[in-house]
Amino acid sequence: MDEARRNRISVVGVLVVGMVLGAIFAAAVLWMQPPRGTVRVEWNADGAMSFKNNRDGPWIVTHVVEVEGETLGAVAALEPPLLLTESGRRSFPADQVKRLKWQERILGGPANAPAAGTPLCAVFVEGTYSPRE
């Protein structure tokens, strides 16, 4: 095999290895990214709930759900629903949290409100924005 052919094979090999490593790196970065529509619920010290979204919205949060280990517990509807338009944090005041009506997830009967600090998740939809022309 002549020198020129060996150099071409080496260059092609380096390019293939580089492409494979690049694809693995890109897949790892995408895998580590949170899903587009992540809205997290956290308790504040005063009993209020904070809703944090990782990307600009609009996101419309309609319910909060108690998380019991690997399963979901009681559900409460936010009235009115909470609109998150930009990434960041928005608070749901403690007096409104106290007025939430909690229901059993399966049977729909009344349920006790979870204690402050209990893990919660948000039920939300991604809104669409169509500016007027």
VOPA-298420 format. One record per residue: residue number from 1; residue in one letter; x, y, z of N, C-alpha, C in turn. Coordinates in pm, 1 decimal, decimal comma. Layout:
<sites>
+-----+------+----------+----------+----------+----------+----------+----------+----------+----------+----------+
: pos : code :   n_east :  n_north :     n_up :  ca_east : ca_north :    ca_up :   c_east :  c_north :     c_up :
+-----+------+----------+----------+----------+----------+----------+----------+----------+----------+----------+
: NUM :    A :        X :        Y :        Z :        X :        Y :        Z :        X :        Y :        Z :
...
+-----+------+----------+----------+----------+----------+----------+----------+----------+----------+----------+
</sites>
This chain:
<sites>
+-----+------+----------+----------+----------+----------+----------+----------+----------+----------+----------+
: pos : code :   n_east :  n_north :     n_up :  ca_east : ca_north :    ca_up :   c_east :  c_north :     c_up :
+-----+------+----------+----------+----------+----------+----------+----------+----------+----------+----------+
:   1 :    M :     85,4 :   -115,8 :      0,0 :      0,0 :      0,0 :      0,0 :     90,3 :    122,5 :      0,0 :
:   2 :    D :     58,8 :    217,2 :    -86,8 :    146,1 :    334,6 :    -96,3 :    112,8 :    436,6 :     12,6 :
:   3 :    E :    200,4 :    529,0 :     29,8 :    191,1 :    628,8 :    137,2 :     66,4 :    716,7 :    124,0 :
:   4 :    A :     31,6 :    760,2 :      4,8 :    -84,5 :    848,2 :    -16,6 :   -213,9 :    777,5 :     23,3 :
:   5 :    R :   -224,1 :    648,8 :    -12,9 :   -346,1 :    574,2 :     19,9 :   -358,5 :    556,1 :    171,2 :
:   6 :    R :   -247,8 :    527,7 :    237,7 :   -251,1 :    514,1 :    383,3 :   -292,7 :    645,0 :    450,8 :
:   7 :    N :   -246,2 :    757,3 :    397,5 :   -283,4 :    887,4 :    453,6 :   -432,8 :    912,9 :    435,8 :
:   8 :    R :   -488,7 :    877,7 :    317,9 :   -631,9 :    895,9 :    294,0 :   -712,9 :    808,4 :    389,5 :
:   9 :    I :   -671,1 :    684,1 :    409,0 :   -741,1 :    594,9 :    500,4 :   -733,9 :    649,7 :    642,4 :
:  10 :    S :   -620,0 :    703,6 :    681,8 :   -605,7 :    761,3 :    815,8 :   -697,6 :    881,2 :    833,7 :
:  11 :    V :   -705,4 :    966,9 :    732,8 :   -790,7 :   1084,8 :    740,7 :   -936,9 :   1042,4 :    749,3 :
:  12 :    V :   -978,4 :    946,2 :    666,8 :  -1115,8 :    897,0 :    669,5 :  -1145,3 :    833,8 :    806,0 :
:  13 :    G :  -1054,1 :    757,7 :    859,2 :  -1072,7 :    695,7 :    989,6 :  -1089,2 :    798,6 :   1099,4 :
:  14 :    V :  -1007,7 :    902,6 :   1097,6 :  -1017,9 :   1008,6 :   1197,0 :  -1152,5 :   1079,7 :   1184,2 :
:  15 :    L :  -1196,3 :   1106,1 :   1060,1 :  -1326,2 :   1171,1 :   1040,3 :  -1441,2 :   1085,0 :   1090,9 :
:  16 :    V :  -1437,4 :    954,7 :   1063,8 :  -1543,4 :    864,6 :   1109,4 :  -1546,4 :    859,5 :   1261,4 :
:  17 :    V :  -1430,3 :    844,7 :   1321,9 :  -1424,3 :    841,9 :   1468,3 :  -1474,2 :    974,1 :   1526,2 :
:  18 :    G :  -1437,3 :   1086,0 :   1465,2 :  -1483,3 :   1216,9 :   1510,4 :  -1633,7 :   1230,9 :   1499,1 :
:  19 :    M :  -1692,6 :   1181,9 :   1390,3 :  -1837,5 :   1189,2 :   1372,6 :  -1909,3 :   1102,4 :   1475,5 :
:  20 :    V :  -1857,2 :    984,0 :   1502,1 :  -1919,2 :    895,8 :   1600,7 :  -1911,5 :    958,5 :   1739,6 :
:  21 :    L :  -1795,8 :   1011,2 :   1775,3 :  -1782,0 :   1075,4 :   1906,2 :  -1871,1 :   1199,7 :   1915,9 :
:  22 :    G :  -1882,5 :   1276,0 :   1807,5 :  -1970,0 :   1392,5 :   1805,5 :  -2115,8 :   1353,6 :   1824,9 :
:  23 :    A :  -2158,0 :   1245,9 :   1760,6 :  -2296,4 :   1198,9 :   1774,7 :  -2322,9 :   1152,8 :   1917,8 :
:  24 :    I :  -2227,5 :   1084,0 :   1977,9 :  -2242,7 :   1038,9 :   2116,7 :  -2250,5 :   1159,3 :   2210,7 :
:  25 :    F :  -2166,6 :   1258,8 :   2187,6 :  -2168,7 :   1379,6 :   2270,2 :  -2301,5 :   1452,4 :   2256,2 :
:  26 :    A :  -2350,2 :   1468,8 :   2132,2 :  -2478,5 :   1537,1 :   2109,6 :  -2593,1 :   1461,8 :   2176,6 :
:  27 :    A :  -2592,9 :   1329,1 :   2166,7 :  -2697,7 :   1249,3 :   2230,3 :  -2692,5 :   1265,6 :   2382,2 :
:  28 :    A :  -2572,9 :   1269,8 :   2438,9 :  -2559,3 :   1286,5 :   2583,7 :  -2609,8 :   1423,2 :   2627,0 :
:  29 :    V :  -2579,0 :   1527,2 :   2552,1 :  -2625,1 :   1662,5 :   2586,6 :  -2777,2 :   1669,2 :   2579,4 :
:  30 :    L :  -2836,0 :   1614,2 :   2473,6 :  -2981,6 :   1615,2 :   2460,6 :  -3047,6 :   1533,4 :   2570,3 :
:  31 :    W :  -2988,1 :   1422,3 :   2607,8 :  -3043,9 :   1336,5 :   2712,2 :  -3044,1 :   1408,2 :   2846,9 :
:  32 :    M :  -2941,9 :   1491,0 :   2871,7 :  -2929,9 :   1561,1 :   2999,0 :  -3020,8 :   1683,0 :   3006,8 :
:  33 :    Q :  -3071,3 :   1732,9 :   2894,2 :  -3159,6 :   1848,8 :   2893,7 :  -3294,2 :   1812,5 :   2954,9 :
:  34 :    P :  -3349,9 :   1900,0 :   3037,6 :  -3484,8 :   1872,8 :   3087,2 :  -3583,5 :   1881,7 :   2971,8 :
:  35 :    P :  -3695,1 :   1812,4 :   2982,5 :  -3793,9 :   1820,7 :   2876,2 :  -3840,3 :   1964,4 :   2856,1 :
:  36 :    R :  -3886,2 :   1993,0 :   2738,3 :  -3924,1 :   2130,3 :   2704,4 :  -4024,5 :   2188,7 :   2803,1 :
:  37 :    G :  -4121,1 :   2113,4 :   2842,1 :  -4228,7 :   2168,1 :   2923,4 :  -4218,6 :   2139,2 :   3070,6 :
:  38 :    T :  -4107,1 :   2162,9 :   3132,8 :  -4093,7 :   2132,1 :   3274,1 :  -4142,9 :   2248,9 :   3359,2 :
:  39 :    V :  -4242,1 :   2222,0 :   3443,0 :  -4289,0 :   2318,7 :   3542,8 :  -4278,8 :   2248,3 :   3677,3 :
:  40 :    R :  -4201,7 :   2304,9 :   3767,4 :  -4182,1 :   2244,9 :   3899,4 :  -4257,9 :   2325,7 :   4005,0 :
:  41 :    V :  -4301,5 :   2256,1 :   4108,2 :  -4372,7 :   2320,3 :   4219,4 :  -4286,0 :   2309,0 :   4343,8 :
:  42 :    E :  -4267,0 :   2420,6 :   4411,5 :  -4190,9 :   2421,4 :   4536,7 :  -4270,7 :   2498,3 :   4641,1 :
:  43 :    W :  -4255,2 :   2458,5 :   4765,4 :  -4321,0 :   2528,6 :   4875,8 :  -4232,9 :   2642,4 :   4923,0 :
:  44 :    N :  -4293,7 :   2754,3 :   4957,5 :  -4222,4 :   2865,0 :   5021,1 :  -4239,1 :   2852,0 :   5172,4 :
:  45 :    A :  -4156,1 :   2921,2 :   5246,8 :  -4161,0 :   2914,1 :   5393,1 :  -4294,5 :   2963,6 :   5448,9 :
:  46 :    D :  -4360,8 :   3055,5 :   5377,9 :  -4487,4 :   3111,5 :   5426,8 :  -4609,8 :   3029,0 :   5387,0 :
:  47 :    G :  -4589,9 :   2913,2 :   5324,2 :  -4700,9 :   2828,1 :   5282,9 :  -4748,9 :   2852,6 :   5141,1 :
:  48 :    A :  -4689,6 :   2948,6 :   5073,2 :  -4722,7 :   2972,7 :   4932,3 :  -4654,6 :   2867,0 :   4845,7 :
:  49 :    M :  -4701,8 :   2851,9 :   4724,0 :  -4638,9 :   2761,4 :   4627,1 :  -4570,2 :   2845,1 :   4520,4 :
:  50 :    S :  -4452,5 :   2802,9 :   4480,9 :  -4383,3 :   2867,3 :   4370,0 :  -4380,7 :   2771,2 :   4252,4 :
:  51 :    F :  -4411,5 :   2822,4 :   4135,9 :  -4407,5 :   2745,1 :   4012,9 :  -4289,8 :   2796,0 :   3931,2 :
:  52 :    K :  -4203,1 :   2704,4 :   3894,7 :  -4081,7 :   2741,6 :   3823,1 :  -4080,3 :   2668,1 :   3690,0 :
:  53 :    N :  -4063,2 :   2741,9 :   3582,2 :  -4052,8 :   2680,0 :   3450,4 :  -3915,9 :   2710,1 :   3392,2 :
:  54 :    N :  -3867,3 :   2617,5 :   3311,0 :  -3730,5 :   2628,8 :   3262,5 :  -3719,5 :   2699,2 :   3127,9 :
:  55 :    R :  -3830,7 :   2726,7 :   3062,7 :  -3827,0 :   2794,0 :   2932,9 :  -3944,6 :   2889,6 :   2922,1 :
:  56 :    D :  -3930,8 :   2984,2 :   2830,9 :  -4040,1 :   3078,0 :   2809,0 :  -4165,6 :   3006,0 :   2765,1 :
:  57 :    G :  -4278,6 :   3059,5 :   2803,8 :  -4407,8 :   2997,4 :   2776,8 :  -4471,2 :   3051,6 :   2651,1 :
:  58 :    P :  -4600,4 :   3057,5 :   2653,3 :  -4684,5 :   3051,4 :   2771,7 :  -4715,1 :   2909,2 :   2816,2 :
:  59 :    W :  -4718,4 :   2889,4 :   2948,1 :  -4759,5 :   2764,5 :   3011,4 :  -4879,9 :   2795,9 :   3097,9 :
:  60 :    I :  -4978,8 :   2710,8 :   3096,1 :  -5098,7 :   2730,0 :   3176,0 :  -5106,3 :   2615,1 :   3275,4 :
:  61 :    V :  -5087,3 :   2645,8 :   3404,5 :  -5091,2 :   2544,8 :   3510,0 :  -5234,7 :   2536,5 :   3559,5 :
:  62 :    T :  -5293,4 :   2417,1 :   3549,4 :  -5434,5 :   2400,5 :   3585,4 :  -5454,9 :   2328,0 :   3718,1 :
:  63 :    H :  -5364,8 :   2237,2 :   3755,1 :  -5381,8 :   2155,9 :   3875,5 :  -5245,8 :   2132,6 :   3941,6 :
:  64 :    V :  -5251,2 :   2100,7 :   4070,2 :  -5134,7 :   2048,6 :   4142,0 :  -5173,6 :   1912,3 :   4196,6 :
:  65 :    V :  -5076,2 :   1822,5 :   4199,7 :  -5100,9 :   1685,0 :   4241,5 :  -4997,9 :   1647,1 :   4346,7 :
:  66 :    E :  -5045,9 :   1587,4 :   4453,8 :  -4958,6 :   1538,2 :   4560,5 :  -4883,3 :   1415,4 :   4509,1 :
:  67 :    V :  -4754,4 :   1410,7 :   4534,5 :  -4672,5 :   1296,7 :   4493,0 :  -4644,9 :   1211,5 :   4615,6 :
:  68 :    E :  -4688,4 :   1086,5 :   4611,0 :  -4669,1 :    992,5 :   4721,7 :  -4576,6 :    881,9 :   4675,0 :
:  69 :    G :  -4448,2 :    900,7 :   4694,8 :  -4351,0 :    801,7 :   4647,8 :  -4351,6 :    795,0 :   4496,1 :
:  70 :    E :  -4388,6 :    680,4 :   4443,1 :  -4392,3 :    660,9 :   4298,0 :  -4531,7 :    684,3 :   4239,9 :
:  71 :    T :  -4630,2 :    715,5 :   4323,2 :  -4766,9 :    732,8 :   4274,1 :  -4815,3 :    875,4 :   4299,7 :
:  72 :    L :  -4926,9 :    908,3 :   4238,9 :  -4986,2 :   1039,3 :   4255,9 :  -5099,1 :   1030,2 :   4356,4 :
:  73 :    G :  -5112,2 :   1132,5 :   4439,3 :  -5215,0 :   1134,2 :   4542,6 :  -5327,2 :   1230,2 :   4508,8 :
:  74 :    A :  -5363,1 :   1313,5 :   4605,8 :  -5474,2 :   1405,9 :   4591,4 :  -5443,8 :   1513,2 :   4486,4 :
:  75 :    V :  -5552,3 :   1566,9 :   4429,8 :  -5543,7 :   1665,6 :   4322,0 :  -5622,3 :   1789,8 :   4361,1 :
:  76 :    A :  -5569,3 :   1907,2 :   4325,0 :  -5641,9 :   2032,2 :   4346,2 :  -5633,9 :   2116,5 :   4219,1 :
:  77 :    A :  -5748,0 :   2173,3 :   4180,8 :  -5751,7 :   2262,5 :   4064,6 :  -5714,5 :   2403,8 :   4108,3 :
:  78 :    L :  -5629,2 :   2469,2 :   4030,1 :  -5595,8 :   2608,9 :   4057,0 :  -5705,6 :   2695,1 :   3995,6 :
:  79 :    E :  -5767,9 :   2775,4 :   4078,2 :  -5872,7 :   2863,9 :   4027,4 :  -5840,0 :   3006,3 :   4067,4 :
:  80 :    P :  -5806,8 :   3091,7 :   3974,6 :  -5798,6 :   3066,5 :   3831,2 :  -5667,0 :   2996,2 :   3796,8 :
:  81 :    P :  -5658,6 :   2935,9 :   3677,5 :  -5532,3 :   2874,2 :   3635,1 :  -5419,8 :   2977,7 :   3633,9 :
:  82 :    L :  -5299,8 :   2930,4 :   3651,2 :  -5182,9 :   3018,4 :   3659,4 :  -5115,1 :   3024,9 :   3523,1 :
:  83 :    L :  -5092,2 :   3144,2 :   3474,1 :  -5027,0 :   3164,4 :   3344,8 :  -4881,0 :   3199,8 :   3367,0 :
:  84 :    L :  -4791,2 :   3121,0 :   3310,8 :  -4647,3 :   3147,5 :   3316,1 :  -4603,8 :   3187,6 :   3175,6 :
:  85 :    T :  -4561,9 :   3311,9 :   3158,6 :  -4528,0 :   3358,7 :   3024,5 :  -4379,0 :   3358,0 :   2995,8 :
:  86 :    E :  -4297,9 :   3366,6 :   3098,0 :  -4153,6 :   3368,1 :   3078,5 :  -4089,2 :   3268,9 :   3173,6 :
:  87 :    S :  -3966,1 :   3229,9 :   3140,5 :  -3896,5 :   3138,7 :   3230,3 :  -3871,2 :   3211,2 :   3361,8 :
:  88 :    G :  -3872,2 :   3137,2 :   3466,7 :  -3851,7 :   3196,2 :   3597,9 :  -3946,2 :   3136,9 :   3699,7 :
:  89 :    R :  -3986,4 :   3218,2 :   3796,5 :  -4064,9 :   3170,3 :   3909,1 :  -4187,6 :   3260,2 :   3926,5 :
:  90 :    R :  -4299,7 :   3195,4 :   3958,4 :  -4423,2 :   3269,6 :   3987,6 :  -4485,5 :   3208,8 :   4112,2 :
:  91 :    S :  -4531,5 :   3294,0 :   4200,8 :  -4585,0 :   3248,1 :   4329,0 :  -4737,1 :   3239,7 :   4325,5 :
:  92 :    F :  -4790,1 :   3140,1 :   4397,0 :  -4933,1 :   3124,4 :   4420,8 :  -4948,7 :   3149,4 :   4569,7 :
:  93 :    P :  -5011,6 :   3261,5 :   4610,1 :  -5010,5 :   3305,8 :   4749,9 :  -5066,3 :   3203,0 :   4848,3 :
:  94 :    A :  -5017,9 :   3210,4 :   4971,6 :  -5056,4 :   3115,8 :   5076,5 :  -5206,3 :   3118,8 :   5104,1 :
:  95 :    D :  -5270,0 :   3237,0 :   5097,9 :  -5414,1 :   3241,3 :   5124,3 :  -5491,8 :   3166,2 :   5015,8 :
:  96 :    Q :  -5443,9 :   3169,7 :   4891,2 :  -5508,8 :   3092,9 :   4785,3 :  -5479,0 :   2943,8 :   4798,7 :
:  97 :    V :  -5359,2 :   2910,7 :   4846,4 :  -5324,8 :   2769,3 :   4868,8 :  -5419,5 :   2710,1 :   4972,8 :
:  98 :    K :  -5450,0 :   2784,8 :   5077,0 :  -5539,8 :   2735,8 :   5183,1 :  -5682,0 :   2713,3 :   5131,7 :
:  99 :    R :  -5720,9 :   2785,3 :   5027,4 :  -5856,4 :   2771,8 :   4972,8 :  -5869,2 :   2661,3 :   4868,7 :
: 100 :    L :  -5758,3 :   2597,4 :   4831,0 :  -5766,7 :   2490,7 :   4731,0 :  -5852,5 :   2376,0 :   4783,1 :
: 101 :    K :  -5932,7 :   2319,4 :   4696,9 :  -6016,3 :   2204,3 :   4732,4 :  -5948,7 :   2079,3 :   4677,4 :
: 102 :    W :  -5904,0 :   1995,0 :   4767,5 :  -5832,4 :   1873,8 :   4729,8 :  -5930,0 :   1758,2 :   4714,3 :
: 103 :    Q :  -5906,8 :   1676,1 :   4612,4 :  -5989,8 :   1559,4 :   4585,7 :  -5903,8 :   1435,8 :   4571,3 :
: 104 :    E :  -5962,0 :   1320,8 :   4606,6 :  -5893,4 :   1194,4 :   4581,8 :  -5877,1 :   1178,4 :   4431,4 :
: 105 :    R :  -5764,8 :   1127,0 :   4392,3 :  -5735,2 :   1116,1 :   4249,7 :  -5823,9 :   1014,6 :   4180,5 :
: 106 :    I :  -5854,3 :    903,8 :   4243,4 :  -5928,2 :    796,5 :   4175,7 :  -6078,0 :    809,8 :   4198,5 :
: 107 :    L :  -6122,3 :    822,6 :   4323,5 :  -6265,0 :    825,0 :   4352,7 :  -6325,9 :    964,4 :   4342,6 :
: 108 :    G :  -6244,2 :   1068,3 :   4351,8 :  -6293,5 :   1203,9 :   4338,1 :  -6356,0 :   1263,2 :   4461,9 :
: 109 :    G :  -6355,6 :   1190,1 :   4572,4 :  -6410,7 :   1242,4 :   4697,1 :  -6316,5 :   1343,8 :   4759,4 :
: 110 :    P :  -6363,9 :   1415,0 :   4861,9 :  -6279,1 :   1513,2 :   4929,1 :  -6155,1 :   1447,1 :   4990,3 :
: 111 :    A :  -6046,0 :   1520,2 :   4990,2 :  -5920,4 :   1471,6 :   5049,1 :  -5861,4 :   1583,1 :   5135,2 :
: 112 :    N :  -5781,2 :   1544,9 :   5230,9 :  -5712,3 :   1642,8 :   5314,4 :  -5601,7 :   1709,9 :   5233,3 :
: 113 :    A :  -5581,7 :   1837,1 :   5260,7 :  -5473,4 :   1909,9 :   5195,4 :  -5339,8 :   1854,4 :   5244,1 :
: 114 :    P :  -5243,2 :   1840,0 :   5155,2 :  -5111,5 :   1792,1 :   5199,6 :  -5042,8 :   1898,3 :   5285,1 :
: 115 :    A :  -4959,3 :   1853,0 :   5373,7 :  -4883,2 :   1945,3 :   5458,2 :  -4783,4 :   2021,8 :   5372,9 :
: 116 :    A :  -4753,7 :   2143,6 :   5415,2 :  -4652,5 :   2223,0 :   5345,3 :  -4522,2 :   2144,1 :   5340,8 :
: 117 :    G :  -4459,1 :   2143,8 :   5228,4 :  -4335,4 :   2068,6 :   5209,9 :  -4356,3 :   1934,4 :   5142,8 :
: 118 :    T :  -4481,2 :   1887,9 :   5135,8 :  -4511,0 :   1761,9 :   5066,5 :  -4478,9 :   1777,7 :   4919,2 :
: 119 :    P :  -4411,9 :   1680,7 :   4858,2 :  -4381,5 :   1693,0 :   4714,8 :  -4508,6 :   1703,7 :   4630,1 :
: 120 :    L :  -4505,5 :   1796,0 :   4536,0 :  -4617,1 :   1817,5 :   4444,3 :  -4564,9 :   1821,7 :   4301,1 :
: 121 :    C :  -4653,4 :   1793,4 :   4207,8 :  -4619,5 :   1815,6 :   4067,6 :  -4730,0 :   1899,4 :   4005,6 :
: 122 :    A :  -4699,0 :   1965,2 :   3895,6 :  -4793,5 :   2052,9 :   3828,6 :  -4850,4 :   1984,2 :   3705,7 :
: 123 :    V :  -4979,1 :   2009,1 :   3681,4 :  -5042,2 :   1966,4 :   3556,6 :  -5055,5 :   2093,3 :   3473,8 :
: 124 :    F :  -5002,3 :   2091,8 :   3353,7 :  -4997,9 :   2213,8 :   3274,3 :  -5009,8 :   2180,8 :   3126,0 :
: 125 :    V :  -5042,2 :   2281,7 :   3051,3 :  -5044,9 :   2270,5 :   2905,5 :  -4961,4 :   2384,1 :   2848,3 :
: 126 :    E :  -4905,8 :   2357,7 :   2733,1 :  -4830,7 :   2461,6 :   2664,4 :  -4928,4 :   2542,1 :   2580,8 :
: 127 :    G :  -4933,1 :   2670,3 :   2606,8 :  -5020,1 :   2757,1 :   2529,5 :  -4954,8 :   2794,1 :   2397,7 :
: 128 :    T :  -5030,7 :   2856,2 :   2313,9 :  -4976,4 :   2907,3 :   2188,0 :  -4998,0 :   3057,2 :   2186,0 :
: 129 :    Y :  -4910,9 :   3122,9 :   2117,7 :  -4917,3 :   3268,6 :   2110,7 :  -4918,2 :   3307,9 :   1964,7 :
: 130 :    S :  -5022,2 :   3375,3 :   1925,7 :  -5032,8 :   3422,6 :   1787,0 :  -5049,4 :   3573,7 :   1789,7 :
: 131 :    P :  -4940,9 :   3646,4 :   1765,5 :  -4954,2 :   3792,2 :   1766,4 :  -5044,6 :   3838,6 :   1652,1 :
: 132 :    R :  -5117,1 :   3945,3 :   1676,6 :  -5202,3 :   4001,0 :   1571,3 :  -5115,6 :   4065,1 :   1465,4 :
: 133 :    E :  -5160,3 :   4051,0 :   1346,2 :  -5084,4 :   4110,1 :   1235,1 :  -5139,3 :   4245,1 :   1198,7 :
+-----+------+----------+----------+----------+----------+----------+----------+----------+----------+----------+
</sites>
